[in-house]
Amino acid sequence: MSTTVPSSEKQKIWYLATLGRTALLQQLSQLGTLVPTSLTHDPLSCARWAVLASGRLTPEAQQAVESALLPLADAASFSVTLTIDDAPVHHTGIVPVFTEHTAGAVTGQYAELMLLEHGGLANKAAFRLSRMPTDKGWIIDADFQPSGIPAAQRPFGSARGGRNRTVLPPVAAELNRLAAQVERSAL
């Protein structure tokens, strides 16, 4: 079984196709006609173009892409092994955003998470997660399909779903470890 960590290029493409898509489109919309409109409709094509054309883009377009990728520069990461179909599968978890978030009267923790399978091209996952003070675990507010389009989205702090809307225990343990680090650094 291959344990090759996903390349930086793959990480950037997946981020821009999912969690960073809105920021990328906002940045590119300021450029007007410098970006082919056909690219902005397909999340994966747009992300591939943005990453693979790096160095050949106009300075304005290059700056827009780099701006959209900023959250990855300081992202926390971890390795985790998940049991899938009774076999261990190694993943890299990347957390570009981890913060306290308030929406209306609801305050809790918010995280964005990408899971990339080592050595695999499939099973990439991207999630927007929340944990309210009364929650026992991390709740999935949004998850993304392989195309980069959200499969489900709920607003931060919305009504809670069932068990299938929570992250797996090994991933939750890593997120809890990051939460503890954030708490210690805030003191």
C-alpha atoms as one frame of an Amber mdcrd trajectory, in Angstrom:
protein
   0.000   0.000   0.000   1.353   3.425  -0.933   1.824   5.999   1.808   2.861
   8.873  -0.438   1.657  12.169   1.021  -0.457  14.162  -1.462   1.600  16.797
  -3.267   1.371  20.477  -2.471  -0.058  20.986  -5.948  -2.899  18.513  -5.283
  -3.578  20.147  -1.921  -3.846  23.580  -3.543  -6.140  22.339  -6.303  -8.461
  20.580  -3.858  -8.525  23.621  -1.568  -9.365  26.040  -4.386 -12.022  23.668
  -5.758 -13.756  23.367  -2.377 -13.106  25.468   0.720 -11.284  28.289  -1.092
 -13.578  28.461  -4.115 -15.542  31.531  -2.974 -12.349  33.460  -2.217 -10.852
  32.476  -5.579 -13.958  33.545  -7.511 -14.097  36.854  -5.628 -10.465  37.529
  -6.431 -10.865  36.534 -10.086 -14.055  38.561 -10.558 -12.018  41.702  -9.918
  -9.895  40.886 -12.979 -12.720  41.100 -15.495 -11.859  39.551 -18.853  -8.440
  38.180 -17.854 -10.050  34.886 -16.801 -12.013  32.694 -19.243 -15.623  32.598
 -18.012 -15.884  28.913 -18.903 -13.433  28.147 -16.081 -15.406  29.827 -13.332
 -18.370  27.434 -13.701 -16.470  24.203 -13.007 -14.761  24.156  -9.572 -12.082
  21.582 -10.454 -11.220  23.079 -13.847 -10.921  26.551 -12.360  -8.729  25.300
  -9.492  -6.488  23.295 -11.853  -6.102  26.304 -14.139  -5.241  28.568 -11.189
  -2.582  26.215  -9.799  -1.113  24.714 -12.969  -0.846  28.071 -14.770   1.139
  29.549 -11.893   4.095  31.499 -13.223   2.418  31.977 -16.613  -0.438  34.142
 -15.361  -0.576  37.897 -15.576   0.746  39.521 -12.393  -2.808  40.466 -11.409
  -4.136  36.930 -11.897  -1.140  35.454 -10.050  -1.774  37.793  -7.123  -5.473
  36.822  -7.082  -4.624  33.109  -6.912  -1.995  33.643  -4.204  -4.464  35.688
  -2.171  -7.063  32.913  -2.349  -4.421  30.379  -1.226  -3.328  32.374   1.849
  -5.209  30.194   4.377  -3.115  27.183   3.292   0.133  28.981   4.155  -0.507
  28.749   7.902  -2.695  25.647   7.892  -2.303  23.102  10.644  -1.865  19.527
   9.472  -1.914  16.052  10.932  -1.699  12.424   9.857  -4.416   9.996  10.738
  -5.139   6.378   9.915  -8.770   5.484   9.300 -10.145   1.969   8.966 -12.030
   1.742   5.682 -13.477  -1.614   4.639 -11.448  -3.288   7.417  -8.156  -1.915
   6.061  -6.041   0.926   7.452  -5.910   3.939   5.133  -3.484   6.773   5.852
  -4.663  10.350   5.392  -3.259  13.833   5.766  -5.609  16.265   7.435  -5.172
  19.945   6.608  -6.952  22.596   8.661  -6.615  25.991   6.934  -9.182  27.674
   9.198  -9.720  27.030  12.899 -11.432  29.760  14.870 -14.225  30.802  17.187
 -17.238  31.881  15.161 -20.432  33.741  16.015 -23.589  33.748  13.917 -26.475
  35.644  15.514 -26.686  34.480  19.128 -24.718  31.273  18.483 -21.001  31.117
  19.306 -18.848  28.049  18.867 -15.779  26.676  17.165 -15.477  26.603  13.378
 -12.986  24.608  11.325 -12.364  23.874   7.683 -10.819  20.472   7.042  -9.408
  18.710   4.008  -8.624  14.989   4.179  -6.361  13.623   1.480  -5.692   9.917
   1.155  -2.017   9.003   0.927  -1.197   7.521  -2.438  -4.755   7.751  -3.694
  -6.575   9.984  -6.078 -10.025   9.205  -4.713 -11.566   9.700  -1.301 -10.557
  13.311  -1.035 -12.828  15.108   1.393 -13.388  18.702   2.393 -15.626  19.834
   5.221 -16.835  22.914   7.038 -17.292  21.893  10.666 -18.693  23.393  13.843
 -18.778  22.533  17.509 -21.025  24.399  19.902 -20.338  24.401  23.648 -23.125
  21.828  24.167 -21.925  19.498  21.381 -19.984  16.356  22.187 -18.393  16.205
  18.753 -17.672  18.075  15.554 -20.704  18.478  13.294 -20.374  18.571   9.506
 -22.049  21.749   8.242 -20.874  21.322   4.641 -19.129  18.584   2.707 -17.951
  18.571  -0.870 -18.366  16.045  -3.679 -15.405  14.938  -5.848 -16.461  17.624
  -8.362 -15.848  20.321  -5.750 -19.546  21.190  -5.510 -21.069  21.002  -1.991
 -23.172  17.888  -1.417 -24.819  19.418   1.644 -24.592  22.797   3.312 -26.116
  24.086   6.510 -25.443  27.415   8.149 -23.013  27.549  11.072 -24.800  26.486
  14.259 -27.887  25.222  12.448 -30.034  22.405  13.736 -27.927  19.366  14.497
 -28.046  16.212  12.423 -27.600  12.600  13.333 -24.456  10.552  13.841 -23.677
  10.499  10.119 -23.147  14.273  10.268 -20.171  13.966  12.639 -16.521  13.318
  11.846 -14.881   9.987  12.629 -13.355   9.649  16.132  -9.657   9.686  15.015
 -10.233  12.926  13.076 -12.261  14.405  15.949  -9.375  13.624  18.324  -6.983
  15.600  16.097  -9.407  18.528  15.893  -9.787  18.466  19.691  -5.986  18.504
  20.012  -5.845  21.572  17.757  -8.623  23.218  19.807  -6.608  22.648  22.985
  -3.526  24.203  21.345  -5.553  27.245  20.304  -6.909  27.612  23.853  -3.398
  27.400  25.364  -2.004  29.958  22.931  -4.882  32.361  23.708  -3.981  32.386
  27.424
